[in-house]
Amino acid sequence: MDAPPHHPVPPSADRIDRNWTELLQELRVAQTGVQILSAFLLTVPFAPGFEELDDHHRAVFAVVLWSALTSVLLLMTPVALHRQLFRRGERAFLVNAAHQLARVGLVLMAVAYVGAAWTVLDVVLSLAVAWTVAGLLALTALGLWVGLPLWVRHVRPRA
């Protein structure tokens, strides 16, 4: 005899509201960090010496700037969505959309920070130091943001 199909129970309105509140708190933390980096990056081209950078460094800078600014937009989009969908009963959609936007925004934030560190260290110290530190930063981000949660899920299965 076949088992009946599994139909997950939809989350309650209270749970959706708690998830929304938690997501907003997380977004506040992430936004602050990437907004500070973005503001700094927007001033760099006006600093003395920027015109001396070669095309390669300018290209990396452009990717870093794009990553940071796109991260800011992604992390702020849940607020814009909420404003546009306010009182329309779309809280479950907002929680899911904010979750996905935050994930992509955090990846781009990591790219921006690693790329910014690489750029600064390559200009100030050396290419070898830049690659070493950028690689360590990337591994640290992967370890903390991906590896640690996977490990916790493994050792502490969901109740």
C-alpha contacts under 8 A as a table, 3 or more apart, distances in Angstrom:
res1	aa1	res2	aa2	distance
11	P	15	R	6.10
11	P	16	I	6.48
12	S	15	R	5.16
12	S	16	I	6.26
13	A	16	I	5.07
13	A	17	D	6.12
14	D	17	D	5.06
14	D	18	R	6.20
15	R	18	R	5.03
15	R	19	N	6.11
16	I	19	N	5.05
16	I	20	W	6.12
16	I	91	R	6.87
16	I	92	A	6.08
16	I	95	V	7.07
17	D	20	W	5.05
17	D	21	T	6.22
17	D	91	R	7.41
18	R	21	T	5.11
18	R	22	E	6.15
19	N	22	E	5.11
19	N	23	L	6.07
19	N	95	V	6.70
20	W	23	L	5.12
20	W	24	L	6.21
20	W	91	R	7.64
20	W	94	L	7.68
20	W	95	V	5.48
21	T	24	L	5.19
21	T	25	Q	6.39
22	E	25	Q	5.19
22	E	26	E	6.30
23	L	26	E	5.06
23	L	27	L	6.06
23	L	95	V	7.53
23	L	98	A	7.24
23	L	99	H	7.21
24	L	27	L	5.03
24	L	28	R	6.22
25	Q	28	R	5.20
25	Q	29	V	6.68
26	E	29	V	5.34
26	E	30	A	6.38
27	L	30	A	5.08
27	L	31	Q	5.75
27	L	75	L	6.23
27	L	76	M	7.83
27	L	102	A	7.14
28	R	31	Q	5.21
28	R	32	T	6.27
29	V	32	T	5.53
29	V	33	G	6.85
30	A	33	G	5.51
30	A	34	V	6.43
30	A	75	L	7.58
30	A	106	L	7.49
31	Q	34	V	5.37
31	Q	35	Q	5.75
31	Q	72	V	6.31
31	Q	75	L	6.31
31	Q	76	M	7.52
32	T	35	Q	5.21
32	T	36	I	6.22
33	G	36	I	5.41
33	G	37	L	6.45
34	V	37	L	5.03
34	V	38	S	5.97
34	V	68	A	6.19
34	V	71	S	7.17
34	V	72	V	6.38
34	V	109	M	6.29
35	Q	38	S	4.94
35	Q	39	A	6.06
35	Q	68	A	7.73
35	Q	69	L	7.93
35	Q	72	V	6.39
36	I	39	A	5.19
36	I	40	F	6.28
37	L	40	F	5.16
37	L	41	L	6.11
37	L	68	A	7.14
37	L	113	Y	7.83
38	S	41	L	5.00
38	S	42	L	6.13
38	S	65	L	6.83
38	S	68	A	5.62
38	S	69	L	6.14
39	A	42	L	5.22
39	A	43	T	6.73
40	F	43	T	5.41
40	F	44	V	6.59
41	L	44	V	5.22
41	L	45	P	7.83
41	L	65	L	6.32
42	L	45	P	6.96
42	L	65	L	7.60
43	T	46	F	5.64
43	T	47	A	6.89
44	V	47	A	5.25
44	V	50	F	7.01
45	P	50	F	5.55
45	P	51	E	7.57
46	F	50	F	7.09
47	A	50	F	5.94
48	P	51	E	7.43
49	G	52	E	5.25
49	G	53	L	7.22
50	F	53	L	5.59
53	L	56	H	7.95
53	L	57	H	5.91
53	L	58	R	6.38
54	D	57	H	5.48
54	D	58	R	6.32
55	D	58	R	4.99
55	D	59	A	6.06
56	H	59	A	5.13
56	H	60	V	6.32
57	H	60	V	5.09
57	H	61	F	6.01
57	H	119	T	6.85
58	R	61	F	4.90
58	R	62	A	6.10
59	A	62	A	5.03
59	A	63	V	6.39
60	V	63	V	5.14
60	V	64	V	6.16
60	V	115	G	7.14
60	V	119	T	7.18
61	F	64	V	5.02
61	F	65	L	6.02
61	F	115	G	7.69
61	F	116	A	7.33
61	F	119	T	7.12
62	A	65	L	5.09
62	A	66	W	6.01
63	V	66	W	5.05
63	V	67	S	5.98
63	V	112	A	7.73
63	V	115	G	7.94
64	V	67	S	5.09
64	V	68	A	6.17
64	V	111	V	6.98
64	V	112	A	4.62
64	V	113	Y	7.63
64	V	115	G	5.59
64	V	116	A	6.19
65	L	68	A	5.19
65	L	69	L	6.10
65	L	112	A	6.93
66	W	69	L	5.27
66	W	70	T	5.84
67	S	70	T	5.25
67	S	71	S	5.94
67	S	108	L	5.12
67	S	109	M	6.54
67	S	111	V	6.50
67	S	112	A	5.26
68	A	71	S	5.06
68	A	72	V	6.32
68	A	108	L	6.55
68	A	109	M	5.74
68	A	111	V	7.96
68	A	112	A	5.24
69	L	72	V	5.05
69	L	73	L	6.36
70	T	73	L	5.02
70	T	74	L	6.13
70	T	105	G	7.36
70	T	108	L	7.29
71	S	74	L	5.09
71	S	75	L	6.04
71	S	104	V	7.59
71	S	105	G	4.36
71	S	106	L	6.88
71	S	108	L	5.44
71	S	109	M	5.67
72	V	75	L	5.19
72	V	76	M	6.08
72	V	105	G	7.15
73	L	76	M	5.14
73	L	77	T	5.98
74	L	77	T	5.21
74	L	78	P	7.76
74	L	101	L	5.53
74	L	102	A	6.74
74	L	104	V	7.39
74	L	105	G	5.31
75	L	78	P	6.81
75	L	98	A	7.93
75	L	101	L	6.43
75	L	102	A	5.62
75	L	105	G	5.74
76	M	79	V	5.59
76	M	80	A	6.77
77	T	80	A	4.99
77	T	81	L	6.02
77	T	98	A	7.63
77	T	101	L	7.54
78	P	81	L	4.99
78	P	82	H	6.01
78	P	94	L	6.86
78	P	97	A	7.24
78	P	98	A	5.20
78	P	101	L	7.64
79	V	82	H	5.04
79	V	83	R	6.26
80	A	83	R	5.12
80	A	84	Q	6.32
81	L	84	Q	5.15
81	L	85	L	5.97
81	L	94	L	7.18
82	H	85	L	5.12
82	H	86	F	5.46
82	H	94	L	6.90
83	R	86	F	5.32
85	L	88	R	5.60
85	L	89	G	7.91
85	L	90	E	6.63
86	F	89	G	7.72
86	F	90	E	7.82
87	R	90	E	7.64
90	E	93	F	5.25
90	E	94	L	6.17
91	R	94	L	4.91
91	R	95	V	6.16
92	A	95	V	5.21
92	A	96	N	6.36
93	F	96	N	5.23
93	F	97	A	5.99
94	L	97	A	5.09
94	L	98	A	5.81
95	V	98	A	5.18
95	V	99	H	6.06
96	N	99	H	5.10
96	N	100	Q	6.40
97	A	100	Q	5.24
97	A	101	L	6.07
98	A	101	L	5.03
98	A	102	A	5.87
99	H	102	A	5.24
99	H	103	R	6.33
100	Q	103	R	5.20
100	Q	104	V	6.49
101	L	104	V	5.33
101	L	105	G	5.91
102	A	105	G	4.86
102	A	106	L	5.95
103	R	106	L	5.26
103	R	107	V	6.44
104	V	107	V	5.13
104	V	108	L	6.34
105	G	108	L	5.19
105	G	109	M	6.04
106	L	109	M	4.83
106	L	110	A	6.17
107	V	110	A	5.16
107	V	111	V	6.31
108	L	111	V	4.90
108	L	112	A	6.09
109	M	112	A	5.05
109	M	113	Y	6.21
110	A	113	Y	5.17
110	A	114	V	6.00
110	A	138	A	7.38
110	A	141	A	6.99
111	V	114	V	5.27
111	V	115	G	5.81
112	A	115	G	5.11
112	A	116	A	5.87
113	Y	116	A	5.07
113	Y	117	A	6.12
114	V	117	A	5.17
114	V	118	W	6.15
114	V	134	A	5.28
114	V	135	G	7.90
114	V	137	L	6.19
114	V	138	A	6.32
115	G	118	W	4.98
115	G	119	T	6.11
115	G	134	A	7.11
116	A	119	T	5.14
116	A	120	V	6.18
117	A	120	V	5.28
117	A	121	L	5.99
117	A	130	A	7.14
117	A	133	V	7.54
117	A	134	A	6.23
118	W	121	L	5.31
118	W	122	D	5.92
118	W	130	A	4.65
118	W	131	W	6.41
118	W	133	V	7.21
118	W	134	A	5.36
119	T	122	D	5.25
119	T	123	V	6.27
119	T	130	A	7.14
120	V	123	V	5.31
120	V	124	V	5.95
120	V	130	A	7.69
121	L	124	V	5.03
121	L	125	L	5.27
121	L	126	S	6.38
121	L	127	L	7.35
121	L	129	V	6.60
121	L	130	A	4.76
122	D	125	L	5.57
122	D	126	S	4.67
122	D	127	L	4.69
122	D	128	A	7.72
122	D	129	V	7.01
122	D	130	A	4.95
123	V	126	S	6.64
123	V	127	L	7.90
125	L	129	V	6.66
125	L	130	A	7.49
126	S	129	V	5.31
126	S	130	A	6.16
127	L	130	A	4.97
127	L	131	W	6.17
128	A	131	W	5.30
128	A	132	T	6.13
129	V	132	T	5.05
129	V	133	V	6.04
130	A	133	V	5.42
130	A	134	A	5.87
131	W	134	A	5.13
131	W	135	G	5.77
132	T	135	G	5.18
132	T	136	L	6.17
133	V	136	L	5.01
133	V	137	L	6.06
134	A	137	L	5.03
134	A	138	A	6.08
135	G	138	A	5.07
135	G	139	L	6.10
136	L	139	L	5.07
136	L	140	T	5.99
137	L	140	T	4.98
137	L	141	A	6.13
138	A	141	A	5.15
138	A	142	L	6.16
139	L	142	L	5.04
139	L	143	G	5.89
140	T	143	G	4.99
140	T	144	L	5.99
141	A	144	L	5.26
141	A	145	W	5.60
141	A	146	V	7.67
142	L	145	W	5.31
142	L	146	V	5.18
142	L	147	G	6.28
143	G	146	V	5.63
143	G	147	G	4.44
143	G	148	L	5.98
144	L	147	G	5.86
144	L	148	L	5.13
144	L	149	P	7.48
145	W	148	L	6.35
145	W	149	P	6.70
146	V	149	P	5.67
146	V	150	L	6.23
147	G	150	L	5.15
147	G	151	W	6.05
148	L	151	W	5.04
148	L	152	V	6.13
149	P	152	V	5.03
149	P	153	R	6.13
150	L	153	R	5.09
150	L	154	H	6.24
151	W	154	H	5.02
151	W	155	V	6.21
152	V	155	V	5.25
152	V	156	R	5.54
152	V	157	P	7.83
153	R	156	R	5.26
153	R	157	P	5.41
153	R	158	R	7.17
154	H	157	P	5.91
